[in-house]
Amino acid sequence: MTHDEHDFDTAQLNEWLKGRHALTGLAPDWDLGALPDDPSALFATWLRAAADGGVAEPHTVTLATVDTDGLPDARTLILKRIDERGWAFASTRSSRKGAQLAASPAAALNFWWQPQVRAVRVRGRVEEATPEESAADLAARSTAARAEVADGDWVLWRIVPTRIEFWQGSRDRRHTRVIFDAVDDGWSRSITGGPADQKSEG
């Protein structure tokens, strides 16, 4: 490809990008006066709504980590479970993400459910599960998937969240954000945006 051809293709791409619409989904009704105190409960409600609304594979999530140079890295994987200890995902210790988590045990998750114009962001420190939990997670995988994993290489990690944000988009750009921040006795909560640009704390 010549330099001129490269510039032409880039120009075409940029023109195409300018013509794309965003936030084309249909946001569900959201009663901000009935929010739970626990963000996990709100996530469960949103996840079920996404699944019921036809969102394909709503449990897929982008995991972001940083490498030893402080550069961000991201990939898509599966959320395994949520419990009082954190938000779990799994992979091999020998993977790039495994090396990055060993060097810098912190990460972020981002869920994007376009048909419902909703996103959930989670960030916090990362803890490794027990060898027994990791082994149990590996045992639940298919025979073919297990065959590709070296002995002792499979790890279940948990993000222990310090901040969880629930975002619902609006075509008028007055997006609604409900943010949970971890505090000593649970969670603090703030709300911004929405049709009335309401703000509250709890």
Sequence and secondary structure as in RCSB ss.txt:
>XXXX:A:sequence
MTHDEHDFDTAQLNEWLKGRHALTGLAPDWDLGALPDDPSALFATWLRAAADGGVAEPHTVTLATVDTDGLPDAR
TLILKRIDERGWAFASTRSSRKGAQLAASPAAALNFWWQPQVRAVRVRGRVEEATPEESAADLAARSTAARAEVA
DGDWVLWRIVPTRIEFWQGSRDRRHTRVIFDAVDDGWSRSITGGPADQKSEG
>XXXX:A:secstr
  HHHHHHHHHHHHHHHHT     S      GGG  SSHHHHHHHHHHHHHHTT SSTTEEEEEEE TTS EEEE
EEE  EEETTEEEEEEETTSHHHHHHHHS EEEEEEEEGGGTEEEEEEEEEEE  HHHHHHHHHTS HHHHHTS 
TT EEEEEEEEEEEEEEE  TTS  EEEEEEEETTEEEEEEE TTTT  EE 
